[in-house]
């Protein structure tokens, strides 16, 4: 199985999470998480969205977070390409650690990440695997789960792109996120992301990304609200064109069995 989760293009942004050291901008964000955002409209939308999802203080207070993720990938003719259940476990403080485990073809697979090392095992034995790829797998998973909070991470250039009406009939504000390899050495491509938030209450409705040569349009259908922040429960990812016209269902994801502890 390819354990790189929802979006192939996520690997342009995960390096934001693993670059060495802390910049001055990152230190400033501890005290004013919105201070680096230049677009005032974006600030307003993100504050509403993050408050709707539980608030930045709640997100930052999480100590451990674990969940089960069921991923089904489909081909254009609706044939199932893969069907896998994973258990994700994260420790946020004092330093980030993670494990992702699943069973495939009768064998037990696991990825373990810490600040010191990252490794993959099969049936309990370490196996050869490219460490950068493993790191990207872990970081992309927490990036997806952490939306919209993760839009506050340093490095992304956020701008307001007007409104749309989604296929579910909801009007949404659009935030465009771009990444500039020429300016930031830890960006790998200049892919563009569009994030959709309900204009009234800030609910995170979905997103779209162009990863040449295709577009992926992702709908957030259900959320889990049993912990201090709102987390994904059911999502669908579609192959689409640039206008979000759906071509076929590419993937479906269900999240369950959340366990969250805090430092409070």
C-alpha positions, 0 to 999 in steps of 0.5 A: 500500500502507498501510505502517503494518504490523501494528496500526492501534492502534500509533500510540498508542504510537509517540509515546513514542519521538519526544517531545522531550527526555529525562525524568528517568525515561528517564535512570534507566532507563539504569541500572535499566531495570525501575525504573519498573515498579511491579508486581513480578510484571510485573518478574519476567515481563518479566525472564524474557521479555527474558532469553529473547529475548537480554537487555536489554544485547544489545538496547541494544548493537545498532548497526545492524539490517536485515531483509526483511519480507513482509506479506500482508493478507487480507479476510474472504473470504480475498481478498488485499488486498495482498502486499508485500515491504519492506526495513527498515534501522535505525541505532540509534547515536548517533542513530536513523535508518531507511529502509523500501523496497519496490516497488509497481505497478512503482514504487520507494517509500522512507521515510527517517527521521532526527532532522532530517527524514522524507521519502518518495520514489517512483522516487527523487523526493521526494513529498508525504506527511504527516510525522507519518504517515511517522514513525509508520510507522517507529516502529511498525515498530521497536516491533513488532520490538523486543518484548518489549524495548520494553515497558521504554519509559517511559510505558506502565502495566503490570499483571499480568492472570493466565494464559491457555492459548493456542490452541497449548496453552501456558500464558501469563502476561498483561501488560496495557499501558495508555496514558493521554492525560489524564496523558501528552500524548504518548498519543493514545488509551487502547487496551489491549494484552495481551501473552502470555509462556510461564509456564515460559521467558518466550517471547513468544507473542503479543498482543491489542489492541482498536482500536475497533471490532475486536480483533486477536489476533497469534500469534508462530509462529517466531523468528530466533535467528541474531543476539544477540537473538531476532527475529520470523520468522513471525507471524499476525494474526487478527480476533477477539473479546475472548476471542481467539475467531478470526474470520478471518486478517487478516494474515501476516508473515514476516521474513528476511535479518537483518543485525545489528551491535553496538557491542561 
